[in-house]
């Protein structure tokens, strides 16, 4: 498959620059795979679109304010650092800008004393990736310092600085396990009221954890899609969640993933356990493209994604490429809002 097979033209004005005024009010394009049709609804309609016995699987990873803005030490030149994942106690995998100046041995500082963060570049990798050591001036907790001085890592297509409001709106209402550097955005649509309505409808809800890292948003750089590799991301599925999902599989009930991160976690675990979801923890690096055989998924709630991205390729794998492209064109014609703060799609 060629990367160009997953391209489409999106007017810039449809890229959502801010969330809707109220959570849970976004539009929802409902796509039926069996008929190749779609209808225009709203996220608040989810309780009437799902049925009793469906199992909704959410990703409860909590976003970290992982974008650090500071200066090189001692030169004073500005530097940005995006924390991708913690390697061990004080070493981190990061993206740095300007990357060409951040060679091993280079130092940077973020924030002001006494809780300032100091970074030392330990190793240099490709495309701006670095291994750094992070410490605090006063020996205090590094995570606390990141929370205090870090910025919400809004995607680069959002052309504005982050605000205090983003700390709440770029986080799901059920976020629990700290560790993501990008929000699992399909979950941003849920409100406590919508979740309660789903409960009343008899829709089960279980949570897994996948800490969203570089693997999720890493661009496909090869023209042949099959050559792309997903960077590993830490995940965990607990005993109770696995038991409830596996029971639904046995009973033939639909398992509906909220987001591509939940999808990849479910299918990665099932692939290693004869098609069944079991309790597991580790790192997921499954890349899903057309031709993939889904063993768990019966539905997918997801936002609208970048052209030629691994996320859109996954959508094409589940919905079918022609149907996915046609549905995206319908969404563009109806002026849906795209990407992280945009509207949603439910594929059944």
Beta strands, then each sheet from edge to edge (+ up, - down):
strand 1: 27-32
strand 2: 37-42
strand 3: 55-59
strand 4: 61-63
strand 5: 67-73
strand 6: 78-86
strand 7: 91-97
strand 8: 107-110
strand 9: 117-124
strand 10: 129-136
strand 11: 177-180
strand 12: 204-210
strand 13: 233-237
strand 14: 255-258
strand 15: 280-284
strand 16: 299-303
strand 17: 344-347
sheet 1: 2+ 1- 17- 16+ 14+ 3+ 12+ 13- 15+
sheet 2: 4+ 11+
sheet 3: 5+ 6- 7+ 10- 9+ 8- 5+
end
